[in-house]
Amino acid sequence: MMAEDRVLRVRALLDAVRAEGRGALTAPEGKVIADAYGIAVPGEELATDVDEAVACAARFGGPVVMKIVSPDILHKTDAGGVVVGVEGAADVRAAFCRIVENARAYNAEARIEGVQIQELLPSGQEVIVGAVTDPTFGKVVAFGLGGVLVEVLKDVTFRLAPVSADEALSMLDSIRAAEVLRGVRGAPAVDRWAVAEQIRRVSQLVADFPEIAEVDLNPVIATPEGAVAADIRVILADSVPKPRRTYTRAEILTSMRRLMQPSSVAVIGASNEPGKIGNSVMRNLVDGGFAGDIHPVNPKADDILGRKAYKSVTDVPGEVDVAVFAIPAKFVASALEEVGRKRIPNAVLIPSGFAETGEHELQAEIVAVAERHGVRLLGPNIYGYYSTWQDLCATFCTPYDVKGGVALTSQSGGIGMAILGFARTTKTGVSAIVGLGNKSDLDEDDLLTWFGEDPHTDCIAMHLEDLKDGRAFVEAARATVPKKPVVVLKAGRTAAGAKAAGSHTGALAGDDAVYDDVLKQAGVIRAPGLNEMLEYARALPVLPVPTGDNVVIITGAGGSGVLLSDAVTDNGLSLMEIPPDLDASFRKFIPPFGAAGNPVDITGGEPPSTYEATIRLGLEDPRIHALVLGYWHTIVTPPMVFAELTARVVAEFRARGVEKPVVASLAGDVEVEEACQYLFERGVVAYPYTTEKPVAVLGAKYRWARAAGLL
């Protein structure tokens, strides 16, 4: 069937269902859709009475499945409306009567159109293929283990719809039970291509018809010969979401350039009075050394911090790139009108008192004003933003001026301050720190688009509680990840959105489950917590890109070696199988009571020369792609001695063009803290008192390298 013909056929069916005021399709209607999209389903017929049922079953010539057909009964099994393995005229008659009686007992008002007679599929692996409308990402397709235990096992993975053939195949390897599909304990492997085709076709169906809210193929019986959906359920949405206003990449970069690299800033609500937000913003701009023009706006002042004050932003001479608002929420809309008339492209809204306090209409009003005038809004309800390479501190928080390559964003002001404190404590150089707050307009995809092109930014880390437009974020992430890592801390691991689902797929699609898979699909590194997000952002630019999967652990403590090995496995890394010649080379430098293999245990009493010799060997051998060092504090090799020799050897090899990721775990007294800082500053990611953190960072580097196509 031609694509246009199938769309017209399904469109006519859906329009008819809508005209009847129904939100779910019957099984025969589901088969019409399945046939139109090439979704494999068993042969079936509709019987409206007992005699028709007997005749239908006879035509199939074997055991059949019988199911109630009613537009008012969505979950047929719950209503006692399914009987499997019926054979022979007498059993068909009895099953028909029982199914109808059960349906009437379940819902006396239900319209009963008949009983579906379906050929019984051979036994095979039961999987689920489905699709659901996610509030953040729109249409997503799902795959996992199916059958009656689908919602118990919850072994399911998600992708944005539509998916390509390759993406569909990748889903088969993304569930915990992937090995089952390849064949275990003598069982044959399933036809992977046939399963993937079911996934791809369902994904195309929901992409073609936005009004389809959920699709369920459960179970799909997968065998070595194919994959057939035993049941198809289609649920329609009450309404189709209004499209969000979008901007082109060029438009985003133009406005973001003026926001992050302004020549002129106006502060609306600037004040001479200490303790006022308008005073703090002005002081940070002035004291921070911003070289552009700073224009205070306050109708009651002539001069603020030595600068001429203006009654209105429209009185400010020349072009203004950014207007920073430090006035109460109720005055923002009228001031924003003036910003629009002045043709200022960006407004940074620090005030709270909008949607976060229930004032949704007030927030909608400022968004409408901004859209009318073409003003992009950052906020409201934010601490402001830092653009360090411009010496721009447009916040009411403490200033930060350590320039570097890490861009940090947060939806929460409190998290923003945690970011600031971490950056200061760890001496992390940042390119920007941006508050997003209510995200009335500018959000993560705008910032990703900018930071992806910003030459001052090497790594982007984002704290977020939600995404307004998940697909726009994924598009921006996919464009950015090949150039630099993107780390995300997604708060709120709830599945509240699944409670009202009408299908198995919908019930499985909890918010966090979809976020997790789609973020992976976009190549984003998801951090499990705030500290991990910040550490990944600080460390990833320090580590070279690995060129292979072979990781070797060199440790002075056997216990650390065991824990480091666990961490390697937990982070999806591969411990190298040490070949005999390399094993012999390592043994030359370790005592007889040490242990070669991997980990290489040199024991704790060894002098600095042993550490240096084994690290050199690890860097010299091209078969080793990354080193994990476990150090144990001894008087024989003090912490700073270890740090200095390690940094020196790593620097020597990098000067020779040999760049491998090296991470270190240091156990010992407080001196190891200084040693870790020393190593970090010289390109070796090192942490005291933990075996997990350095390996987690290494794992994050590997995940990014794979997502970026570098490994």
Residue pairs with C-beta under 8 A, 6 or more apart in sequence:
1 9
1 36
1 38
6 36
6 37
7 208
9 32
9 36
10 32
10 33
10 36
10 37
10 205
10 208
10 209
11 209
13 25
13 29
13 32
13 33
14 209
14 211
14 212
14 236
17 25
17 29
17 236
18 211
18 236
20 71
22 71
22 236
23 235
23 236
23 238
24 71
24 74
24 233
24 234
24 235
24 236
24 502
25 33
25 233
25 234
25 235
25 236
26 69
26 70
26 71
26 113
27 44
27 67
27 69
27 76
27 116
27 231
27 232
28 44
28 46
28 69
28 113
28 116
29 234
30 232
30 233
30 234
31 41
31 44
31 232
33 39
33 205
33 232
33 234
34 40
34 41
34 229
34 232
35 41
37 201
37 202
37 204
37 205
38 197
38 201
39 198
39 201
39 202
39 205
39 217
39 229
39 232
40 194
40 197
40 198
40 226
40 227
40 228
40 229
41 228
41 229
41 230
41 232
42 65
42 118
42 119
42 120
42 121
42 228
42 230
43 60
43 118
43 119
44 116
44 117
44 118
44 119
45 56
45 59
45 116
45 117
46 69
46 113
46 114
46 115
46 116
46 117
47 53
47 55
47 56
47 96
47 114
47 115
47 116
47 117
48 113
48 114
49 114
50 92
50 93
50 96
50 97
52 114
53 66
53 92
53 93
53 96
53 115
53 117
54 89
54 92
54 93
56 64
56 117
57 64
57 86
57 87
57 89
57 92
57 117
58 89
60 117
60 119
62 87
62 119
62 120
63 85
63 86
63 87
63 120
64 85
64 86
64 87
64 92
64 117
64 118
64 119
64 120
65 82
65 83
65 84
65 85
65 86
65 117
65 118
65 119
65 120
65 230
66 82
66 83
66 86
66 92
66 95
66 96
66 99
66 115
66 116
66 117
66 118
67 76
67 81
67 82
67 99
67 115
67 116
67 118
67 231
68 76
68 79
68 81
68 82
68 99
68 100
68 102
68 103
68 112
68 115
68 116
69 112
69 113
69 114
69 115
69 116
70 81
70 103
70 107
70 110
70 111
70 112
70 113
71 111
71 113
72 107
72 109
72 110
72 111
73 79
73 81
73 103
73 106
73 107
73 110
74 233
74 235
74 502
76 82
78 106
79 102
79 103
79 106
79 107
80 98
80 99
80 102
80 103
80 105
80 106
81 99
81 102
81 103
81 106
82 99
83 95
83 98
83 99
84 120
85 120
86 92
86 95
92 117
96 115
99 115
100 112
100 115
103 110
103 112
104 110
104 112
118 230
121 221
121 228
121 230
122 221
122 223
123 221
124 190
124 221
124 222
124 223
125 180
125 181
125 190
125 221
125 222
125 223
126 145
126 146
126 147
126 219
126 220
126 221
126 222
127 143
127 144
127 145
127 146
127 181
127 195
127 219
127 220
127 222
127 227
128 142
128 143
128 144
128 145
128 146
128 147
128 150
128 156
128 216
128 217
128 218
128 219
128 220
128 504
128 505
128 508
129 141
129 142
129 143
129 146
129 195
129 198
129 199
129 202
129 217
129 218
129 220
129 229
130 141
130 142
130 143
130 202
130 214
130 215
130 216
130 217
130 218
130 503
130 504
130 505
130 506
130 508
131 139
131 140
131 141
131 142
131 161
131 202
131 203
131 205
131 206
131 212
131 214
131 215
131 505
132 139
132 140
132 142
132 213
132 214
132 215
132 501
132 503
132 505
132 506
132 509
133 139
133 140
133 206
133 212
133 213
133 214
133 237
134 140
134 470
134 497
134 509
134 511
134 514
135 497
136 466
136 467
136 468
136 469
136 470
136 511
136 514
136 515
137 160
137 467
137 470
137 471
137 474
137 514
137 518
138 160
138 161
138 470
138 471
139 160
139 161
139 162
139 203
139 206
139 207
139 210
140 158
140 159
140 160
140 161
140 509
140 514
140 518
141 158
141 159
141 160
141 161
141 162
141 163
141 168
141 171
141 199
141 202
141 203
141 206
142 156
142 157
142 158
142 505
142 508
142 509
143 156
143 157
143 168
143 171
143 172
143 174
143 175
143 195
143 199
144 150
144 153
144 154
144 155
144 156
144 157
144 175
144 508
145 153
145 155
145 156
145 175
145 177
145 180
146 218
146 219
146 220
146 504
147 218
147 219
150 156
150 218
150 219
150 504
150 508
151 504
151 507
151 508
153 177
154 508
154 513
155 175
155 176
155 177
156 175
156 508
156 513
157 171
157 174
157 175
157 517
158 509
158 513
158 514
158 517
158 518
159 167
159 168
159 170
159 171
159 203
159 517
159 518
159 521
160 471
160 474
160 518
160 521
161 202
161 203
161 204
161 206
161 207
162 200
162 203
162 204
162 206
162 207
163 171
163 199
163 200
163 203
164 200
165 196
165 197
165 200
167 521
168 196
168 197
168 199
168 200
168 203
169 192
169 193
169 196
171 196
171 199
172 178
172 181
172 192
172 195
172 196
174 517
181 189
181 190
181 192
181 195
181 222
182 189
183 189
183 190
188 224
189 224
190 222
190 223
190 224
190 227
191 222
191 223
191 224
191 225
191 226
191 227
194 222
194 226
194 227
195 220
195 222
195 227
197 227
198 217
198 220
198 227
198 229
202 215
202 217
205 212
205 215
206 212
206 215
210 237
210 240
211 236
211 237
211 240
212 234
212 235
212 236
212 237
213 235
213 236
213 237
213 502
213 506
214 233
214 234
214 235
214 501
214 502
214 503
214 505
214 506
215 232
215 233
215 234
215 235
215 503
215 505
216 231
216 232
216 233
216 234
216 503
216 504
216 505
217 229
217 231
217 232
218 229
218 230
218 231
218 233
218 504
218 505
219 229
219 230
219 231
220 227
220 228
220 229
220 230
221 227
221 228
221 229
221 230
233 503
235 502
235 503
235 506
244 468
244 469
244 472
245 371
246 469
246 472
247 255
247 446
249 449
252 446
252 449
252 450
253 449
253 450
253 453
254 345
255 345
255 346
255 376
256 446
256 447
256 449
256 450
257 450
258 321
258 322
258 345
258 346
259 321
259 322
259 345
259 346
259 348
259 376
259 378
260 387
260 390
260 432
260 450
260 454
261 387
261 390
262 292
262 321
262 322
262 346
262 390
262 392
263 292
263 293
263 319
263 321
264 292
264 293
264 294
264 295
264 318
264 319
264 320
264 321
264 322
265 285
265 290
265 292
265 293
265 294
265 295
265 320
265 321
265 322
265 323
265 324
265 392
265 394
266 295
266 296
266 297
266 310
266 313
266 316
266 320
266 322
266 323
266 324
266 344
267 278
267 281
267 282
267 285
267 294
267 295
267 296
267 297
267 323
267 324
267 326
268 297
268 313
268 323
268 324
268 325
268 326
268 327
268 335
268 339
269 277
269 278
269 297
269 298
269 325
269 326
269 327
270 278
270 279
270 281
270 282
270 296
270 297
270 298
270 301
270 304
270 305
270 309
270 326
271 277
271 278
271 279
271 282
271 298
271 301
271 304
271 326
272 279
272 301
272 303
272 304
272 305
273 279
276 326
277 326
277 350
277 396
278 296
278 298
278 326
278 327
280 395
280 396
280 397
281 324
281 326
281 350
281 384
281 394
281 395
281 396
282 294
282 296
282 304
282 305
283 305
284 393
284 394
284 395
284 396
284 399
285 294
285 392
285 393
285 394
286 294
286 305
286 306
286 307
287 399
288 391
288 392
288 393
288 399
288 401
289 391
289 401
290 390
290 391
290 392
290 393
291 390
291 391
292 321
292 390
292 392
293 318
294 307
295 307
295 308
295 310
295 313
295 316
295 320
296 304
296 305
296 307
296 308
296 309
296 310
297 309
297 310
297 311
297 312
297 313
297 316
298 304
298 309
298 310
298 311
299 311
299 312
301 309
302 308
302 309
303 309
310 316
312 338
313 320
313 323
313 335
313 338
313 339
313 342
313 344
314 338
314 341
314 342
316 342
319 343
320 342
320 344
321 344
321 345
321 346
322 344
322 346
322 347
322 348
322 394
323 339
323 342
323 344
323 346
323 347
323 348
324 348
324 350
324 384
324 394
325 332
325 335
325 336
325 347
325 348
325 349
325 350
325 351
325 379
325 380
326 350
326 351
326 396
327 335
327 351
328 351
328 353
329 351
329 352
329 353
329 354
329 359
329 362
329 380
330 353
330 362
332 349
332 351
332 366
332 380
333 362
333 365
333 366
333 369
336 347
336 366
336 369
336 370
336 373
336 375
337 369
337 373
339 347
339 373
339 375
340 369
340 370
340 372
340 373
340 374
340 375
341 373
343 373
343 374
344 375
345 374
345 375
345 376
346 375
346 376
346 377
346 378
347 370
347 375
347 376
347 377
347 378
348 378
348 379
348 382
348 384
348 385
348 394
349 366
349 377
349 378
349 379
349 380
349 381
349 382
349 437
349 440
350 379
350 380
350 382
350 383
350 384
350 396
351 379
351 380
351 381
352 380
352 381
353 359
353 362
353 380
353 381
354 360
354 362
354 363
354 366
354 380
354 381
354 438
354 440
355 363
355 438
355 440
356 381
356 437
356 438
363 380
363 438
363 440
366 377
366 380
366 440
367 377
367 440
367 441
369 375
370 376
370 377
370 440
370 441
376 441
376 442
376 446
377 440
377 441
377 442
378 385
378 434
378 435
378 436
378 441
378 442
379 435
379 436
379 437
379 438
379 440
380 437
380 438
380 440
381 413
381 437
381 438
382 413
382 416
382 435
382 436
382 437
383 395
383 396
383 397
383 413
383 416
383 417
383 435
384 393
384 394
384 395
384 396
384 397
384 435
385 392
385 394
385 395
385 432
385 433
385 434
385 435
386 392
386 393
386 394
386 395
386 399
386 400
386 430
386 432
386 433
386 434
387 394
387 431
387 432
388 400
388 401
388 402
388 403
388 404
388 429
388 430
388 431
388 432
388 433
389 403
389 431
389 456
391 401
393 399
393 400
393 401
395 435
397 416
397 417
397 420
398 420
400 420
400 423
400 424
400 430
400 433
402 423
402 424
402 427
402 428
402 429
402 430
403 429
403 430
403 431
403 456
404 428
404 429
404 430
404 431
405 429
405 430
405 431
405 456
405 457
405 458
405 459
405 541
406 423
406 428
406 429
406 430
406 431
406 457
406 458
406 459
406 460
406 461
406 537
406 538
406 541
407 430
407 431
407 432
407 433
407 434
407 447
407 451
407 454
407 457
407 459
407 460
407 461
408 419
408 423
408 430
408 432
408 433
408 434
408 461
408 462
408 534
408 537
409 432
409 433
409 434
409 435
409 436
409 444
409 447
409 460
409 461
409 462
409 463
409 464
410 416
410 419
410 433
410 434
410 435
410 436
410 462
410 463
411 435
411 436
411 437
411 439
411 463
411 464
411 465
411 466
411 491
412 463
412 465
413 435
413 437
415 463
415 530
416 433
416 435
418 530
418 534
419 433
419 463
419 534
420 433
422 428
422 531
422 534
423 430
423 433
423 534
426 534
426 538
427 681
428 534
428 537
428 538
431 451
431 454
431 456
431 457
431 458
432 451
432 454
432 457
434 447
436 442
436 443
436 444
436 447
436 464
439 468
443 467
443 468
443 469
443 473
444 462
444 464
444 467
444 473
444 476
445 469
445 472
445 473
445 475
445 476
446 476
447 460
447 462
448 460
448 462
448 473
448 476
448 477
448 479
448 480
448 486
449 476
449 479
449 480
451 457
451 460
451 480
451 484
452 460
452 476
452 479
452 480
452 483
452 484
457 484
458 484
458 541
459 484
459 485
459 486
459 487
459 536
459 537
459 540
459 541
460 480
460 484
460 485
460 486
460 487
460 537
461 486
461 487
461 488
461 489
461 527
461 533
461 534
461 536
461 537
462 486
462 487
462 488
462 489
463 489
463 491
463 530
463 533
464 488
464 489
464 490
464 491
465 490
465 491
465 492
466 492
467 473
470 518
473 522
474 518
474 521
474 522
477 486
477 519
477 522
477 523
477 524
478 522
478 523
480 486
481 522
481 523
481 524
481 704
481 707
481 708
482 523
482 708
482 709
483 708
485 525
485 536
485 540
485 541
485 700
485 701
485 704
485 708
486 523
486 524
486 525
487 524
487 525
487 526
487 527
487 533
487 536
487 537
487 540
487 700
488 519
488 524
488 525
488 526
488 527
488 533
489 526
489 527
489 529
489 530
489 532
489 533
490 512
490 515
490 519
490 526
492 511
492 512
493 511
493 512
494 510
494 511
494 512
495 510
495 511
495 512
495 513
496 510
496 511
497 509
497 510
497 511
498 506
498 507
498 508
498 509
498 510
501 507
501 509
516 526
519 526
520 526
523 704
523 707
523 708
524 707
525 536
525 540
525 700
525 703
525 704
525 707
527 533
527 536
527 700
532 696
535 693
535 696
535 697
536 696
536 697
536 700
539 680
539 685
539 697
539 700
539 701
540 697
540 700
540 701
540 704
542 680
542 683
542 684
542 685
543 661
543 662
543 663
543 683
543 685
543 697
543 698
543 701
544 654
544 659
544 660
544 661
545 659
545 661
545 701
545 705
545 710
545 711
546 625
546 626
546 660
546 661
546 701
546 702
546 705
546 711
547 625
547 660
547 711
548 623
548 625
548 711
549 573
549 574
549 625
549 702
549 711
550 574
550 576
550 623
550 624
550 625
550 626
551 568
551 573
551 574
551 575
551 576
551 625
551 626
551 627
551 628
551 698
552 575
552 576
552 578
552 598
552 599
552 600
552 618
552 624
552 626
552 627
552 628
553 561
553 564
553 565
553 568
553 575
553 598
553 599
553 600
553 627
553 628
553 629
553 630
554 599
554 600
554 602
554 611
554 614
554 615
554 618
554 627
554 628
554 629
554 630
555 561
555 564
555 599
555 600
555 601
555 602
555 629
555 630
555 631
555 632
556 601
556 602
556 603
556 604
556 606
556 611
556 630
556 631
556 632
556 634
556 637
557 601
557 604
557 630
557 632
557 667
558 595
558 601
558 603
560 630
560 632
560 665
560 667
560 691
561 599
561 601
561 630
562 599
563 691
563 692
564 599
564 628
564 630
564 665
564 691
564 695
565 575
565 599
566 691
567 691
567 692
567 695
567 696
568 574
568 575
568 628
568 695
569 575
570 692
570 695
570 699
571 695
571 696
571 698
571 699
571 700
571 702
572 699
572 702
572 703
573 626
573 695
573 698
573 699
573 702
575 598
576 598
576 623
576 624
577 598
578 586
578 596
578 597
578 598
578 600
579 623
582 617
582 621
582 623
582 624
583 596
583 597
585 617
585 621
586 596
586 600
586 614
586 617
587 596
589 602
589 610
589 613
589 614
589 617
590 596
590 600
590 601
590 602
590 603
590 606
590 610
590 614
591 602
591 603
591 606
593 603
594 600
594 601
594 602
594 603
594 606
595 601
599 630
600 614
602 610
602 611
602 614
604 632
604 634
605 634
605 636
606 636
606 637
607 636
607 637
608 637
608 641
608 642
608 645
611 631
611 637
611 642
611 645
611 646
612 645
612 649
615 627
615 629
615 645
615 646
615 649
615 650
615 662
616 649
618 624
618 627
618 660
619 627
619 649
619 650
619 653
619 658
619 660
619 662
620 653
620 658
624 660
625 660
625 661
626 660
626 661
626 662
626 663
626 698
626 702
627 660
627 661
627 662
627 663
628 663
628 664
628 665
628 694
628 695
628 698
629 646
629 662
629 663
629 664
629 665
629 684
629 686
630 664
630 665
630 667
630 691
631 637
631 639
631 642
631 664
631 665
631 666
631 667
631 668
631 672
632 667
632 668
633 639
633 666
633 667
633 668
633 669
633 671
633 672
638 671
639 666
639 668
639 669
639 671
639 672
639 674
639 675
640 671
640 674
640 675
640 678
642 666
642 675
643 674
643 675
643 676
643 678
643 679
643 686
644 678
646 662
646 664
646 679
646 684
647 678
647 679
647 682
647 683
647 684
650 662
650 682
650 683
650 684
651 682
651 683
653 659
653 660
654 683
661 685
661 698
661 701
662 683
662 684
662 685
663 684
663 685
663 686
663 694
663 695
663 697
663 698
664 676
664 679
664 684
664 685
664 686
664 687
664 694
665 686
665 687
665 690
665 691
665 693
665 694
665 695
666 672
666 675
666 676
666 686
666 687
666 688
666 689
667 688
667 689
668 688
672 688
672 689
673 688
675 686
675 688
676 686
676 687
676 688
679 685
679 686
680 686
685 694
685 697
685 698
686 694
687 693
687 694
702 711
705 711
